[in-house]
Every structure is written in C-alpha cells, then in structure tokens.
C-alpha cells in the first residue's frame, strides 16, 4: 500500500503529522518558524495552480 506524505488539494495541504513534528524538532521547538515555512509553501503552491 502506498503511503502519501503530502496530499495537495485546491485549498488544502494534508501532511503526515510526523513531518510536521520532525520540522518542529529541527527548528528546536520553534513552531512559529515552522508555521511560517508551511504558510510560504501553501502560498507558493497556490500561485502555481492558478
């Protein structure tokens, strides 16, 4: 069975929660930075699908 790490819909990004927690650990607990990075990813993807 295939396991998706990320699924992108028109207005939603579904991510494996482990990726999010891994990113938070890599940023030494700075979840605000991870949130900014995910927001930037979302914005970038939205611009590409317009």
mmCIF file as Biopython writes it, N, C-alpha, C and O atoms, coordinates in Angstrom:
data_model
#
loop_
_atom_site.group_PDB
_atom_site.id
_atom_site.type_symbol
_atom_site.label_atom_id
_atom_site.label_alt_id
_atom_site.label_comp_id
_atom_site.label_asym_id
_atom_site.label_entity_id
_atom_site.label_seq_id
_atom_site.pdbx_PDB_ins_code
_atom_site.Cartn_x
_atom_site.Cartn_y
_atom_site.Cartn_z
_atom_site.occupancy
_atom_site.B_iso_or_equiv
_atom_site.auth_seq_id
_atom_site.auth_asym_id
_atom_site.pdbx_PDB_model_num
ATOM 1   N N  . UNK A ? 1  ? 0.843  -1.178 0.000   1.0 0.0 1  A 1 
ATOM 2   C CA . UNK A ? 1  ? 0.000  0.000  0.000   1.0 0.0 1  A 1 
ATOM 3   C C  . UNK A ? 1  ? 0.889  1.243  0.000   1.0 0.0 1  A 1 
ATOM 4   O O  . UNK A ? 1  ? 1.817  1.353  0.801   1.0 0.0 1  A 1 
ATOM 5   N N  . UNK A ? 2  ? 0.597  2.167  -0.899  1.0 0.0 2  A 1 
ATOM 6   C CA . UNK A ? 2  ? 1.370  3.412  -0.978  1.0 0.0 2  A 1 
ATOM 7   C C  . UNK A ? 2  ? 1.044  4.301  0.215   1.0 0.0 2  A 1 
ATOM 8   O O  . UNK A ? 2  ? -0.089 4.339  0.694   1.0 0.0 2  A 1 
ATOM 9   N N  . UNK A ? 3  ? 2.054  5.006  0.678   1.0 0.0 3  A 1 
ATOM 10  C CA . UNK A ? 3  ? 1.855  5.920  1.801   1.0 0.0 3  A 1 
ATOM 11  C C  . UNK A ? 3  ? 2.204  7.323  1.337   1.0 0.0 3  A 1 
ATOM 12  O O  . UNK A ? 3  ? 3.354  7.610  1.006   1.0 0.0 3  A 1 
ATOM 13  N N  . UNK A ? 4  ? 1.212  8.190  1.314   1.0 0.0 4  A 1 
ATOM 14  C CA . UNK A ? 4  ? 1.439  9.575  0.926   1.0 0.0 4  A 1 
ATOM 15  C C  . UNK A ? 4  ? 1.944  10.360 2.119   1.0 0.0 4  A 1 
ATOM 16  O O  . UNK A ? 4  ? 1.429  10.224 3.229   1.0 0.0 4  A 1 
ATOM 17  N N  . UNK A ? 5  ? 2.952  11.181 1.886   1.0 0.0 5  A 1 
ATOM 18  C CA . UNK A ? 5  ? 3.461  12.077 2.921   1.0 0.0 5  A 1 
ATOM 19  C C  . UNK A ? 5  ? 2.735  13.418 2.866   1.0 0.0 5  A 1 
ATOM 20  O O  . UNK A ? 5  ? 2.576  14.098 3.879   1.0 0.0 5  A 1 
ATOM 21  N N  . UNK A ? 6  ? 2.292  13.786 1.644   1.0 0.0 6  A 1 
ATOM 22  C CA . UNK A ? 6  ? 1.620  15.060 1.467   1.0 0.0 6  A 1 
ATOM 23  C C  . UNK A ? 6  ? 0.612  14.917 0.326   1.0 0.0 6  A 1 
ATOM 24  O O  . UNK A ? 6  ? 0.911  14.334 -0.716  1.0 0.0 6  A 1 
ATOM 25  N N  . UNK A ? 7  ? -0.581 15.456 0.542   1.0 0.0 7  A 1 
ATOM 26  C CA . UNK A ? 7  ? -1.615 15.479 -0.481  1.0 0.0 7  A 1 
ATOM 27  C C  . UNK A ? 7  ? -2.034 16.931 -0.641  1.0 0.0 7  A 1 
ATOM 28  O O  . UNK A ? 7  ? -2.317 17.611 0.345   1.0 0.0 7  A 1 
ATOM 29  N N  . UNK A ? 8  ? -2.073 17.406 -1.876  1.0 0.0 8  A 1 
ATOM 30  C CA . UNK A ? 8  ? -2.406 18.802 -2.127  1.0 0.0 8  A 1 
ATOM 31  C C  . UNK A ? 8  ? -3.738 18.864 -2.858  1.0 0.0 8  A 1 
ATOM 32  O O  . UNK A ? 8  ? -3.913 18.258 -3.915  1.0 0.0 8  A 1 
ATOM 33  N N  . UNK A ? 9  ? -4.665 19.600 -2.284  1.0 0.0 9  A 1 
ATOM 34  C CA . UNK A ? 9  ? -5.967 19.848 -2.898  1.0 0.0 9  A 1 
ATOM 35  C C  . UNK A ? 9  ? -6.005 21.329 -3.268  1.0 0.0 9  A 1 
ATOM 36  O O  . UNK A ? 9  ? -5.034 22.047 -3.033  1.0 0.0 9  A 1 
ATOM 37  N N  . UNK A ? 10 ? -7.106 21.790 -3.840  1.0 0.0 10 A 1 
ATOM 38  C CA . UNK A ? 10 ? -7.197 23.183 -4.266  1.0 0.0 10 A 1 
ATOM 39  C C  . UNK A ? 10 ? -6.891 24.174 -3.151  1.0 0.0 10 A 1 
ATOM 40  O O  . UNK A ? 10 ? -6.148 25.133 -3.355  1.0 0.0 10 A 1 
ATOM 41  N N  . UNK A ? 11 ? -7.457 23.945 -1.983  1.0 0.0 11 A 1 
ATOM 42  C CA . UNK A ? 11 ? -7.286 24.911 -0.897  1.0 0.0 11 A 1 
ATOM 43  C C  . UNK A ? 11 ? -6.782 24.269 0.391   1.0 0.0 11 A 1 
ATOM 44  O O  . UNK A ? 11 ? -6.904 24.851 1.469   1.0 0.0 11 A 1 
ATOM 45  N N  . UNK A ? 12 ? -6.216 23.069 0.277   1.0 0.0 12 A 1 
ATOM 46  C CA . UNK A ? 12 ? -5.793 22.338 1.468   1.0 0.0 12 A 1 
ATOM 47  C C  . UNK A ? 12 ? -4.520 21.555 1.195   1.0 0.0 12 A 1 
ATOM 48  O O  . UNK A ? 12 ? -4.346 20.987 0.116   1.0 0.0 12 A 1 
ATOM 49  N N  . UNK A ? 13 ? -3.632 21.531 2.182   1.0 0.0 13 A 1 
ATOM 50  C CA . UNK A ? 13 ? -2.472 20.650 2.146   1.0 0.0 13 A 1 
ATOM 51  C C  . UNK A ? 13 ? -2.625 19.675 3.305   1.0 0.0 13 A 1 
ATOM 52  O O  . UNK A ? 13 ? -2.671 20.084 4.465   1.0 0.0 13 A 1 
ATOM 53  N N  . UNK A ? 14 ? -2.704 18.398 2.994   1.0 0.0 14 A 1 
ATOM 54  C CA . UNK A ? 14 ? -2.763 17.361 4.021   1.0 0.0 14 A 1 
ATOM 55  C C  . UNK A ? 14 ? -1.360 16.790 4.164   1.0 0.0 14 A 1 
ATOM 56  O O  . UNK A ? 14 ? -0.756 16.357 3.183   1.0 0.0 14 A 1 
ATOM 57  N N  . UNK A ? 15 ? -0.840 16.791 5.398   1.0 0.0 15 A 1 
ATOM 58  C CA . UNK A ? 15 ? 0.520  16.314 5.627   1.0 0.0 15 A 1 
ATOM 59  C C  . UNK A ? 15 ? 0.538  15.265 6.718   1.0 0.0 15 A 1 
ATOM 60  O O  . UNK A ? 15 ? -0.250 15.315 7.662   1.0 0.0 15 A 1 
ATOM 61  N N  . UNK A ? 16 ? 1.438  14.324 6.578   1.0 0.0 16 A 1 
ATOM 62  C CA . UNK A ? 16 ? 1.691  13.341 7.624   1.0 0.0 16 A 1 
ATOM 63  C C  . UNK A ? 16 ? 2.151  14.123 8.861   1.0 0.0 16 A 1 
ATOM 64  O O  . UNK A ? 16 ? 3.107  14.895 8.784   1.0 0.0 16 A 1 
ATOM 65  N N  . UNK A ? 17 ? 1.493  13.931 9.973   1.0 0.0 17 A 1 
ATOM 66  C CA . UNK A ? 17 ? 1.816  14.691 11.184  1.0 0.0 17 A 1 
ATOM 67  C C  . UNK A ? 17 ? 3.267  14.508 11.604  1.0 0.0 17 A 1 
ATOM 68  O O  . UNK A ? 17 ? 3.847  15.394 12.233  1.0 0.0 17 A 1 
ATOM 69  N N  . UNK A ? 18 ? 3.859  13.368 11.263  1.0 0.0 18 A 1 
ATOM 70  C CA . UNK A ? 18 ? 5.258  13.129 11.641  1.0 0.0 18 A 1 
ATOM 71  C C  . UNK A ? 18 ? 6.191  14.109 10.951  1.0 0.0 18 A 1 
ATOM 72  O O  . UNK A ? 18 ? 7.216  14.488 11.517  1.0 0.0 18 A 1 
ATOM 73  N N  . UNK A ? 19 ? 5.849  14.526 9.728   1.0 0.0 19 A 1 
ATOM 74  C CA . UNK A ? 19 ? 6.666  15.524 9.030   1.0 0.0 19 A 1 
ATOM 75  C C  . UNK A ? 19 ? 6.635  16.864 9.755   1.0 0.0 19 A 1 
ATOM 76  O O  . UNK A ? 19 ? 7.648  17.558 9.849   1.0 0.0 19 A 1 
ATOM 77  N N  . UNK A ? 20 ? 5.466  17.212 10.259  1.0 0.0 20 A 1 
ATOM 78  C CA . UNK A ? 20 ? 5.334  18.489 10.963  1.0 0.0 20 A 1 
ATOM 79  C C  . UNK A ? 20 ? 6.130  18.469 12.264  1.0 0.0 20 A 1 
ATOM 80  O O  . UNK A ? 20 ? 6.848  19.422 12.566  1.0 0.0 20 A 1 
ATOM 81  N N  . UNK A ? 21 ? 6.007  17.391 13.033  1.0 0.0 21 A 1 
ATOM 82  C CA . UNK A ? 21 ? 6.753  17.311 14.291  1.0 0.0 21 A 1 
ATOM 83  C C  . UNK A ? 21 ? 8.254  17.211 14.046  1.0 0.0 21 A 1 
ATOM 84  O O  . UNK A ? 21 ? 9.046  17.732 14.832  1.0 0.0 21 A 1 
ATOM 85  N N  . UNK A ? 22 ? 8.650  16.548 12.967  1.0 0.0 22 A 1 
ATOM 86  C CA . UNK A ? 22 ? 10.075 16.486 12.622  1.0 0.0 22 A 1 
ATOM 87  C C  . UNK A ? 22 ? 10.596 17.890 12.323  1.0 0.0 22 A 1 
ATOM 88  O O  . UNK A ? 22 ? 11.687 18.256 12.758  1.0 0.0 22 A 1 
ATOM 89  N N  . UNK A ? 23 ? 9.813  18.673 11.579  1.0 0.0 23 A 1 
ATOM 90  C CA . UNK A ? 23 ? 10.217 20.045 11.263  1.0 0.0 23 A 1 
ATOM 91  C C  . UNK A ? 23 ? 10.329 20.885 12.532  1.0 0.0 23 A 1 
ATOM 92  O O  . UNK A ? 23 ? 11.253 21.688 12.658  1.0 0.0 23 A 1 
ATOM 93  N N  . UNK A ? 24 ? 9.408  20.711 13.467  1.0 0.0 24 A 1 
ATOM 94  C CA . UNK A ? 24 ? 9.465  21.450 14.734  1.0 0.0 24 A 1 
ATOM 95  C C  . UNK A ? 24 ? 10.717 21.065 15.517  1.0 0.0 24 A 1 
ATOM 96  O O  . UNK A ? 24 ? 11.388 21.931 16.077  1.0 0.0 24 A 1 
ATOM 97  N N  . UNK A ? 25 ? 11.034 19.775 15.561  1.0 0.0 25 A 1 
ATOM 98  C CA . UNK A ? 25 ? 12.260 19.337 16.248  1.0 0.0 25 A 1 
ATOM 99  C C  . UNK A ? 25 ? 13.497 19.930 15.584  1.0 0.0 25 A 1 
ATOM 100 O O  . UNK A ? 25 ? 14.422 20.365 16.270  1.0 0.0 25 A 1 
ATOM 101 N N  . UNK A ? 26 ? 13.517 19.951 14.247  1.0 0.0 26 A 1 
ATOM 102 C CA . UNK A ? 26 ? 14.665 20.511 13.531  1.0 0.0 26 A 1 
ATOM 103 C C  . UNK A ? 26 ? 14.834 21.999 13.815  1.0 0.0 26 A 1 
ATOM 104 O O  . UNK A ? 26 ? 15.951 22.516 13.787  1.0 0.0 26 A 1 
ATOM 105 N N  . UNK A ? 27 ? 13.737 22.681 14.085  1.0 0.0 27 A 1 
ATOM 106 C CA . UNK A ? 27 ? 13.785 24.114 14.424  1.0 0.0 27 A 1 
ATOM 107 C C  . UNK A ? 27 ? 13.906 24.322 15.935  1.0 0.0 27 A 1 
ATOM 108 O O  . UNK A ? 27 ? 13.678 25.424 16.436  1.0 0.0 27 A 1 
ATOM 109 N N  . UNK A ? 28 ? 14.261 23.268 16.650  1.0 0.0 28 A 1 
ATOM 110 C CA . UNK A ? 28 ? 14.465 23.314 18.106  1.0 0.0 28 A 1 
ATOM 111 C C  . UNK A ? 28 ? 13.233 23.844 18.841  1.0 0.0 28 A 1 
ATOM 112 O O  . UNK A ? 28 ? 13.335 24.660 19.758  1.0 0.0 28 A 1 
ATOM 113 N N  . UNK A ? 29 ? 12.066 23.358 18.411  1.0 0.0 29 A 1 
ATOM 114 C CA . UNK A ? 29 ? 10.826 23.709 19.096  1.0 0.0 29 A 1 
ATOM 115 C C  . UNK A ? 29 ? 10.172 24.997 18.632  1.0 0.0 29 A 1 
ATOM 116 O O  . UNK A ? 29 ? 9.121  25.375 19.148  1.0 0.0 29 A 1 
ATOM 117 N N  . UNK A ? 30 ? 10.769 25.669 17.678  1.0 0.0 30 A 1 
ATOM 118 C CA . UNK A ? 30 ? 10.222 26.943 17.212  1.0 0.0 30 A 1 
ATOM 119 C C  . UNK A ? 30 ? 9.086  26.681 16.215  1.0 0.0 30 A 1 
ATOM 120 O O  . UNK A ? 30 ? 9.277  26.741 15.001  1.0 0.0 30 A 1 
ATOM 121 N N  . UNK A ? 31 ? 7.905  26.390 16.759  1.0 0.0 31 A 1 
ATOM 122 C CA . UNK A ? 31 ? 6.777  26.057 15.898  1.0 0.0 31 A 1 
ATOM 123 C C  . UNK A ? 31 ? 6.314  27.246 15.070  1.0 0.0 31 A 1 
ATOM 124 O O  . UNK A ? 31 ? 5.740  27.062 13.997  1.0 0.0 31 A 1 
ATOM 125 N N  . UNK A ? 32 ? 6.556  28.473 15.554  1.0 0.0 32 A 1 
ATOM 126 C CA . UNK A ? 32 ? 6.174  29.653 14.778  1.0 0.0 32 A 1 
ATOM 127 C C  . UNK A ? 32 ? 6.942  29.693 13.458  1.0 0.0 32 A 1 
ATOM 128 O O  . UNK A ? 32 ? 6.378  30.054 12.425  1.0 0.0 32 A 1 
ATOM 129 N N  . UNK A ? 33 ? 8.223  29.326 13.486  1.0 0.0 33 A 1 
ATOM 130 C CA . UNK A ? 33 ? 9.033  29.293 12.267  1.0 0.0 33 A 1 
ATOM 131 C C  . UNK A ? 33 ? 8.505  28.227 11.313  1.0 0.0 33 A 1 
ATOM 132 O O  . UNK A ? 33 ? 8.415  28.455 10.107  1.0 0.0 33 A 1 
ATOM 133 N N  . UNK A ? 34 ? 8.163  27.080 11.849  1.0 0.0 34 A 1 
ATOM 134 C CA . UNK A ? 34 ? 7.607  26.005 11.016  1.0 0.0 34 A 1 
ATOM 135 C C  . UNK A ? 34 ? 6.289  26.462 10.403  1.0 0.0 34 A 1 
ATOM 136 O O  . UNK A ? 34 ? 6.017  26.187 9.234   1.0 0.0 34 A 1 
ATOM 137 N N  . UNK A ? 35 ? 5.478  27.151 11.178  1.0 0.0 35 A 1 
ATOM 138 C CA . UNK A ? 35 ? 4.212  27.671 10.660  1.0 0.0 35 A 1 
ATOM 139 C C  . UNK A ? 35 ? 4.465  28.634 9.504   1.0 0.0 35 A 1 
ATOM 140 O O  . UNK A ? 35 ? 3.772  28.572 8.489   1.0 0.0 35 A 1 
ATOM 141 N N  . UNK A ? 36 ? 5.442  29.517 9.645   1.0 0.0 36 A 1 
ATOM 142 C CA . UNK A ? 36 ? 5.782  30.457 8.569   1.0 0.0 36 A 1 
ATOM 143 C C  . UNK A ? 36 ? 6.221  29.709 7.315   1.0 0.0 36 A 1 
ATOM 144 O O  . UNK A ? 36 ? 5.822  30.060 6.205   1.0 0.0 36 A 1 
ATOM 145 N N  . UNK A ? 37 ? 7.044  28.678 7.495   1.0 0.0 37 A 1 
ATOM 146 C CA . UNK A ? 37 ? 7.527  27.901 6.354   1.0 0.0 37 A 1 
ATOM 147 C C  . UNK A ? 37 ? 6.378  27.165 5.662   1.0 0.0 37 A 1 
ATOM 148 O O  . UNK A ? 37 ? 6.330  27.101 4.433   1.0 0.0 37 A 1 
ATOM 149 N N  . UNK A ? 38 ? 5.462  26.616 6.444   1.0 0.0 38 A 1 
ATOM 150 C CA . UNK A ? 38 ? 4.314  25.928 5.852   1.0 0.0 38 A 1 
ATOM 151 C C  . UNK A ? 38 ? 3.379  26.911 5.152   1.0 0.0 38 A 1 
ATOM 152 O O  . UNK A ? 38 ? 2.814  26.595 4.105   1.0 0.0 38 A 1 
ATOM 153 N N  . UNK A ? 39 ? 3.213  28.101 5.727   1.0 0.0 39 A 1 
ATOM 154 C CA . UNK A ? 39 ? 2.411  29.137 5.072   1.0 0.0 39 A 1 
ATOM 155 C C  . UNK A ? 39 ? 3.037  29.534 3.739   1.0 0.0 39 A 1 
ATOM 156 O O  . UNK A ? 39 ? 2.331  29.725 2.749   1.0 0.0 39 A 1 
ATOM 157 N N  . UNK A ? 40 ? 4.367  29.658 3.713   1.0 0.0 40 A 1 
ATOM 158 C CA . UNK A ? 40 ? 5.069  30.006 2.476   1.0 0.0 40 A 1 
ATOM 159 C C  . UNK A ? 40 ? 4.897  28.899 1.436   1.0 0.0 40 A 1 
ATOM 160 O O  . UNK A ? 40 ? 4.707  29.181 0.253   1.0 0.0 40 A 1 
ATOM 161 N N  . UNK A ? 41 ? 4.964  27.650 1.872   1.0 0.0 41 A 1 
ATOM 162 C CA . UNK A ? 41 ? 4.751  26.520 0.972   1.0 0.0 41 A 1 
ATOM 163 C C  . UNK A ? 41 ? 3.343  26.575 0.391   1.0 0.0 41 A 1 
ATOM 164 O O  . UNK A ? 41 ? 3.156  26.411 -0.815  1.0 0.0 41 A 1 
ATOM 165 N N  . UNK A ? 42 ? 2.368  26.803 1.240   1.0 0.0 42 A 1 
ATOM 166 C CA . UNK A ? 42 ? 0.973  26.874 0.795   1.0 0.0 42 A 1 
ATOM 167 C C  . UNK A ? 42 ? 0.785  27.995 -0.229  1.0 0.0 42 A 1 
ATOM 168 O O  . UNK A ? 42 ? 0.150  27.796 -1.265  1.0 0.0 42 A 1 
ATOM 169 N N  . UNK A ? 43 ? 1.338  29.169 0.064   1.0 0.0 43 A 1 
ATOM 170 C CA . UNK A ? 43 ? 1.228  30.308 -0.851  1.0 0.0 43 A 1 
ATOM 171 C C  . UNK A ? 43 ? 1.886  29.992 -2.190  1.0 0.0 43 A 1 
ATOM 172 O O  . UNK A ? 43 ? 1.329  30.286 -3.247  1.0 0.0 43 A 1 
ATOM 173 N N  . UNK A ? 44 ? 3.057  29.401 -2.138  1.0 0.0 44 A 1 
ATOM 174 C CA . UNK A ? 44 ? 3.772  29.031 -3.360  1.0 0.0 44 A 1 
ATOM 175 C C  . UNK A ? 44 ? 2.962  28.053 -4.204  1.0 0.0 44 A 1 
ATOM 176 O O  . UNK A ? 44 ? 2.871  28.201 -5.422  1.0 0.0 44 A 1 
ATOM 177 N N  . UNK A ? 45 ? 2.380  27.062 -3.554  1.0 0.0 45 A 1 
ATOM 178 C CA . UNK A ? 45 ? 1.578  26.085 -4.283  1.0 0.0 45 A 1 
ATOM 179 C C  . UNK A ? 45 ? 0.325  26.717 -4.868  1.0 0.0 45 A 1 
ATOM 180 O O  . UNK A ? 45 ? -0.077 26.381 -5.982  1.0 0.0 45 A 1 
ATOM 181 N N  . UNK A ? 46 ? -0.292 27.621 -4.135  1.0 0.0 46 A 1 
ATOM 182 C CA . UNK A ? 46 ? -1.490 28.295 -4.630  1.0 0.0 46 A 1 
ATOM 183 C C  . UNK A ? 46 ? -1.175 29.108 -5.879  1.0 0.0 46 A 1 
ATOM 184 O O  . UNK A ? 46 ? -1.975 29.149 -6.813  1.0 0.0 46 A 1 
ATOM 185 N N  . UNK A ? 47 ? -0.007 29.758 -5.898  1.0 0.0 47 A 1 
ATOM 186 C CA . UNK A ? 47 ? 0.386  30.556 -7.064  1.0 0.0 47 A 1 
ATOM 187 C C  . UNK A ? 47 ? 0.618  29.666 -8.282  1.0 0.0 47 A 1 
ATOM 188 O O  . UNK A ? 47 ? 0.354  30.081 -9.410  1.0 0.0 47 A 1 
ATOM 189 N N  . UNK A ? 48 ? 1.105  28.459 -8.066  1.0 0.0 48 A 1 
ATOM 190 C CA . UNK A ? 48 ? 1.400  27.554 -9.181  1.0 0.0 48 A 1 
ATOM 191 C C  . UNK A ? 48 ? 0.149  26.939 -9.788  1.0 0.0 48 A 1 
ATOM 192 O O  . UNK A ? 48 ? 0.150  26.584 -10.966 1.0 0.0 48 A 1 
ATOM 193 N N  . UNK A ? 49 ? -0.912 26.807 -9.009  1.0 0.0 49 A 1 
ATOM 194 C CA . UNK A ? 49 ? -2.106 26.146 -9.542  1.0 0.0 49 A 1 
ATOM 195 C C  . UNK A ? 49 ? -3.152 27.125 -10.059 1.0 0.0 49 A 1 
ATOM 196 O O  . UNK A ? 49 ? -4.215 26.706 -10.518 1.0 0.0 49 A 1 
ATOM 197 N N  . UNK A ? 50 ? -2.872 28.401 -9.992  1.0 0.0 50 A 1 
ATOM 198 C CA . UNK A ? 50 ? -3.832 29.406 -10.501 1.0 0.0 50 A 1 
ATOM 199 C C  . UNK A ? 50 ? -3.836 29.413 -12.009 1.0 0.0 50 A 1 
ATOM 200 O O  . UNK A ? 50 ? -4.574 30.185 -12.621 1.0 0.0 50 A 1 
#
